[in-house]
Amino acid sequence: MAQCLLSVHEFLQESFIPQVAALCSEEAENLARKNQLSFCELVRPFCRLSTEVHMRDPNNQLHVIKNLKISVNNIVTQTPQQVAIRKILNDVVSASQPPEGLAPNVITVGDYDLNINATTPWFESYRESFFQCLPALDHEFLNHYLACMLVVSSHEPEPVEQFLKLSQEQHRIQHSSDYSYPKWFTPNTLKYYVLVHDASTGDEQKADSIYEEMIQKYGNQGCYLLKINSRISNKGADEQIPDPWSQYIQKHCIQNQDACDDSLYSSVLSKNAEDVISVDGLENSMKDVLSNNFKTHPLQHEYTNDSTGSFDGVDNGKNHGLINETKKSVTGIPHGTCLTLTDHDRIRHFIQEFTLRGLLPHVEKTIRQLNDQLISRKGLSRSLFSATKKWLSGGKVPDKSINELKNTSGLLYPPEAPELQIRKMADLCFLVQHYDLAYSCYHTAKKDFLSDQAMLYAAGALEMAAVAAFLQPGAPRPYPAHYMDTAIQTYRDICKNMILAERCVLLSAEVLKSQSKYSEAAALLIRLTSEDSDLRSALLLEQAAHCFINMKSPMVRKFAFHMILAGHRFSKAGQKKHALRCYCQAMQVYKGKGWSLAEDHINFTIGRQSFTLRQLENAVSAFRHILINDSKQPISQQGAFLREYLFVYKNVCQQSPEGPLPQLPLPYINSSATRVFFGHDRRPADGEKQAATHVSLDQEYDGESSQQWKELEEQVVSVVNRGVLPLNFQPTQYCLSSHTDNSKFPCAVVQEPITVEVSFKNPLKVPILMTDLSLLWKFHPKDYSEKPNGEVKEPITNERDLVFVF
């Protein structure tokens, strides 16, 4: 795989981070919108803690958490559309291209000097967006909300009452049967009350008094006063405030309502409505409180509708008009115009306080509770279950292969099942970087799930057990790659869920790459290529190609072959630029090595892709290479190449009709056979006498005869000049060729024609019909009677009078 900006540990940790929901009042969102941001977008750049934090595990041992990052998102009650996700992933890859002006990364392998991209930012962008697209699932808890921020503005008439309404609404969303999404980690979700105060226009004393009331009601650790907007705007001001939001706005627009058009925040119902009308599951009484941030998501869709379970299926080129119509155009929009650096520090401190005094104590308490429940409940329930199963089945787990367990993939556990509680504890420990305890729980859960033949749950436990084992400090055990292999096979073959299989591959390949196991990583990446997703297959094949070239003994031909496969899949996915780049990189290996058919195919594809991208000069150059070389293609294929080339060539001429005429590589001109004839070519008709000359275009050059005519002419001139040959004598030449002395200027008679005979050669097997041929000529006049430093006359040519027509 290519080099990545994130280390393997950073990538694995950032792929699974604690999820926090946010429920904001309309007034609170209005304060954030002064900065062209929603509340969640406002806090997003500050969601990584800059210091180490601590918590205690169930054994009361101190656990250190480094570089903890949380994710704050608005509540969305529908899972994203897979069609929309495919479009977003496609756009992410399309928008990320190799940076211009970057110094090439040259790898020398034997006789090859390969120009290869050291990094593949399009793959990293795809991978990041892919993990953000993953919805919360029932068999795991990694993307379930751990807490919920209830955000109210100090400008509200009754802020405390608004907090109560938001709290009730969050409770209804979590516990009502009307909502199956989002998922919540625990029944008693942590609620953190945030009072947002506009420092430039608000009454600070009022805000402080409201906050004191909140402390008395919710406790000092359950609420926070966040002061923002310390100035009206910085437009036109001399002070330049950094904009840390721009890099996050487009990256994180997948799961959140934040990146949708402001029209999504309209349609707020009247506060005074007496009747209760259900719209998207919300009551009228709540429409004045909420900022419409968990209405129907623009990407909503049922997650399980796609039988293949793939985000980026083969129809990624369809339905584009249905998607992303409501995304904000963030290009050129300044963010945080009402915020000072002090406000930045306040937001950063708010996130730190929430994490240290709210989230982590809640996580620590939940882990203890789960541990106590498992100790007290699991012993009895599992002992009874094991005894029953032992009595029924002889106490031995059936020894079956993965393919024999297909009928058990749909097994579901109730929420209170001990097996799920173990998995929940494992996920919670993983999110707070307690990988030792997480691995122990995953390993235990894995055995329970396999015993019950619950294959979806077992695959999830195997996947995370492998990641937790790798991330354990000190690496007490080797990375269990076979866990990932089993999980991938289960997801793909039994559960028919390519999304989770792809997640496993992305995680495991990065781990194998970090251990320099490039061969295993390449095999894993190639394993997940299939016909259901061209984009995914293209990206994985390209990464496999990089694995082959980064091996200790680089496999150059395998690199080139898989680059061609990647280019083909990129082309099918509509990623023309990436397809062209892959073919060009592969061409470095095949060029000039005698593989003419492969070289023809690559040149033909490069020509087509270049023409599609309107890179006409590159297209003409690629097609020219096909026609110049001695081709081993059959007649039909040569004809196809020629037609394609002429079509591109015609477009080039139409694009620049005033420019110089390009040079056709077909047919070849045999320069050595070119002849120039002065005067009339005397070809007698039947019965007509032959002219008294030895020169004709029908005659082949005869050196001996020419020498005799030359000597005869010299004798005649000598006789005329009384036996003396003039110094400036020049033998008459009526026909110039490669055999004649062309060092002297020939003499031509005014008003007599000059005939040029050109010999063509067709290197192809396809017959070529040439029409409307014109000879381009240029004459440089020179008057020998004038002084040497006289005025130079312009040359005479017919190029301007000709119009090139096919």
Summary of the structure (lengths in Angstrom):
residues: 806
radius of gyration: 39.1
end to end distance: 47.9
largest distance: 138.4
contacts: 2347
relative contact order: 0.09
helix: 47%
strand: 10%
